[in-house]
Amino acid sequence: GDVLVAMTAVQISGAKWERRMIPARKFGFDLVVNAIGSNDEKWGCNNVILMVERPGEADSEEVGKFLEFFEPPSDTPWKLPV
Protein backbone atom coordinates (compact mmCIF):
# COMPACT_ATOMS: atom_id res chain seq x y z
CA GLY A 1 0.00 0.00 0.00
CA ASP A 2 0.86 3.66 0.17
CA VAL A 3 3.62 4.85 2.54
CA LEU A 4 3.18 7.83 4.85
CA VAL A 5 6.11 10.18 4.16
CA ALA A 6 5.03 13.48 5.80
CA MET A 7 2.26 15.00 7.88
CA THR A 8 1.25 18.16 9.68
CA ALA A 9 1.83 18.45 13.41
CA VAL A 10 1.60 21.14 16.06
CA GLN A 11 4.52 21.82 18.42
CA ILE A 12 3.90 23.82 21.60
CA SER A 13 6.82 25.64 23.20
CA GLY A 14 5.88 27.74 26.23
CA ALA A 15 3.16 30.17 25.20
CA LYS A 16 3.87 29.74 21.48
CA TRP A 17 2.74 27.09 19.02
CA GLU A 18 3.64 26.27 15.45
CA ARG A 19 2.11 23.96 12.86
CA ARG A 20 4.25 22.57 10.10
CA MET A 21 4.68 19.70 7.69
CA ILE A 22 7.23 17.21 9.01
CA PRO A 23 8.83 14.15 7.38
CA ALA A 24 7.29 10.99 8.85
CA ARG A 25 8.93 8.03 7.05
CA LYS A 26 10.69 6.86 10.22
CA PHE A 27 7.79 7.48 12.61
CA GLY A 28 6.38 4.59 14.59
CA PHE A 29 2.65 4.12 15.10
CA ASP A 30 2.48 6.02 18.42
CA LEU A 31 4.33 9.04 17.05
CA VAL A 32 2.01 9.17 14.00
CA VAL A 33 -1.06 9.03 16.24
CA ASN A 34 0.32 11.76 18.52
CA ALA A 35 1.20 13.98 15.54
CA ILE A 36 -2.29 13.55 14.10
CA GLY A 37 -3.81 14.35 17.50
CA SER A 38 -1.73 17.54 17.78
CA ASN A 39 -3.71 19.11 14.89
CA ASP A 40 -6.34 20.27 17.38
CA GLU A 41 -9.07 22.86 16.82
CA LYS A 42 -7.78 24.89 19.77
CA TRP A 43 -4.70 25.66 17.61
CA GLY A 44 -6.87 26.67 14.66
CA CYS A 45 -6.52 23.33 12.88
CA ASN A 46 -9.57 21.89 11.17
CA ASN A 47 -7.68 19.26 9.17
CA VAL A 48 -4.63 17.02 9.07
CA ILE A 49 -2.49 16.95 5.94
CA LEU A 50 -0.92 13.60 5.08
CA MET A 51 1.60 13.13 2.27
CA VAL A 52 1.85 9.58 0.94
CA GLU A 53 4.12 7.83 -1.52
CA ARG A 54 2.74 5.17 -3.82
CA PRO A 55 5.43 2.52 -4.36
CA GLY A 56 5.82 1.62 -8.01
CA GLU A 57 4.56 5.02 -9.15
CA ALA A 58 6.72 7.45 -7.16
CA ASP A 59 10.50 7.64 -7.31
CA SER A 60 11.41 7.10 -3.65
CA GLU A 61 14.75 8.88 -4.05
CA GLU A 62 13.09 11.95 -5.56
CA VAL A 63 10.47 11.96 -2.80
CA GLY A 64 13.32 11.86 -0.26
CA LYS A 65 14.98 14.86 -1.91
CA PHE A 66 11.67 16.74 -1.87
CA LEU A 67 11.16 15.96 1.82
CA GLU A 68 14.52 17.53 2.71
CA PHE A 69 12.74 20.89 2.36
CA PHE A 70 10.52 19.97 5.34
CA GLU A 71 13.34 18.62 7.52
CA PRO A 72 13.50 20.73 10.70
CA PRO A 73 16.82 22.35 11.67
CA SER A 74 18.79 20.32 14.21
CA ASP A 75 18.66 23.10 16.82
CA THR A 76 14.85 23.21 17.15
CA PRO A 77 12.33 21.27 19.23
CA TRP A 78 10.98 19.92 15.92
CA LYS A 79 13.97 17.60 15.50
CA LEU A 80 12.58 14.32 16.79
CA PRO A 81 14.68 11.41 18.01
CA VAL A 82 13.39 8.70 15.63
Secondary structure, 3 states (H helix, E strand, C coil): CCEEEEEEEEEEECCEEEEEEEECCCCCHHHHHHHHHHCCHHHCCCCCCEEEECECCECHHHHHHHHHHHCCCCCCCCCCCC
